[in-house]
């Protein structure tokens, strides 16, 4: 059973920001109204406008992260801040702070380590041409590669327990950080929950920082790297089958000709086919060896995760979090 905590949970609201001066003050104000005892942190990622000043004026603790990219900001936030419950959202006003209590209550009542606020209609209208299609494609690809635990892997509205945050390696540098979180939870088979929430639109004058093609390519690359790290046998098996098929395609006519004439006139083709066969065997053996290594790493991460206090609070079903304890100001 999870360890009980006698006090109210310490809640920290985490808002990574880059050039969000039009919306950040309102987002901070609404989170302060919704979670009056929580501490709100705004991590400014080299904004060129008044994001930091407006966030501080609204009552948030502002920290500057010089390394550009949302992944770098999240890694810094998770390392700096100590709390029992972490609420992560964006500073652009697309996620409603009023939904935070529902996410927190789900975390507590469902005994989850991460609750994702999935975005209603994001696969139909993501605010920009191409983004809705990209969400459909990437979510389908994720289910095929890593399992069906998540329906919206790119949602930035998430609530975590302390032991998820402190056991999450966070190696990504950019917007692919949410994908890494999802794979981490799927690999360790952590308890997760999803709640469908309304997804707002940016106000006039505010634009998305996502680049359709650049960030899409980075997410595809992250998929490949995470598959290599978590499913190396499957990853290298694809290359092994490709090399094997190529080898057999080139080798077959040479063998047929040898059987008929006893000669090998196309020696370069034969050498190439044998080389591809060797590469196929090498890829298969590499996958087998790394699969054992990956299993050992997953076991170590699971043991470290279990060594962390769960930080959960017993609550009756249906309770609504209104006045949690103050968050740590470690940052």
Buried (B, 14 or more C-beta within 10 A) or exposed (E): EEEEBEEBBBBBBBBBBBBBBBBBBBBBBBBBEBBEBBBBBBBBBBBEBBBBBBBBEBBBBBBEBEEEBBBBBBBBBBEBBBBBBBBBBBBBBBBBBEBBBBBBBBBBBBBBBBBBBBBEEBBEBBBEEEBBEBBBEBBEBBBEBBBEBBBBBBBBBBBBBBBBBBBBEBBBBBBBBBBBBBBBBBBBEBBBBBBEBEBBEBEEEBEBBBEBEEBBEBBBEBBEBBBBBBBBBEBBBEBBEBBBEBBBEBBEEBEEBBEEEEEEEBEEBBEBBBEBBEBBBBBBEBBBEBBEEBEEBBEEBBEEBEEBEBBBBEBEEEBEBEEBBBBBEEB
